[in-house]
C-alpha cells in the first residue's frame, strides 16, 4: 500500500491537492494539507497520486508503506 506525507513547513495552503483529491486531502484550520487515510486505500491510489502531482511547492510525497 501507499502512504502520503505532508511537509508542513513547505505547504502554503494553495488547496490544489484538496481540489484534485478531496477523498485524500483537506486543509486544516491553519491552511496546511492533512492526509485523511493512512495508508491510502488501493481504490484511491490514483486520486492520491494526482493530488501529490498538483502541489505547486512539492510539499507532498507518496511512497510505498
N, C-alpha and C positions, 0 to 999 in steps of 0.2 A: 504494500500500500504506500501511497504517497502522503507527505505532510507538507504544510506550508508554514514558513516562518516570516515574521514581520520585523524589520529593523526599525524600531520605534524612533530612533534618532534620525533616520533618513526620511521617514514618512512625513509628507507635507499635507496630508488630508485632501488630496485632489478628488478622491472618491471614484476614480475611474474603475478601480477593482470592484467596488460595490455595484456600480452601474453595470459592469460586464458580467459579474458573477455574484448576484445577490444571495444565492444559496450558500455561498462560501464566505463572503466578506461583509462586514458592516463597519461603520466608523463609530468609535466610542465618543463620549462627551467631549474629549479633548481633540477630536478630529483625527485620531490615529486608527489605522486599519486594525481590525480584530478578525481572526480566523474562527469561524463558527464550528468547524469539525476537525478533530484530531484523532486519528488520521482522516484523510479525505476519503469518503466512500467511493468505491470504484465508479459508480454511476455519475459522480460529479467531478471526476478527474479532468475531463476536457474543459469544463467550466472553470475549474481552479487554475488550470494552465493558462487559459485566456485572460483571467484576472491578473495573473502574475505578469504576463506579457505587456499589458497596457499601462503598468505603473511607470510614470514618467521619470521617477527618481530611483528606480531599481531598488525599492525598499522591500520587495517580496522575493522569496526564494522557495522553490519547490524541490523536494528531494524524496528519495525512497526512504521509507521508515522501517 
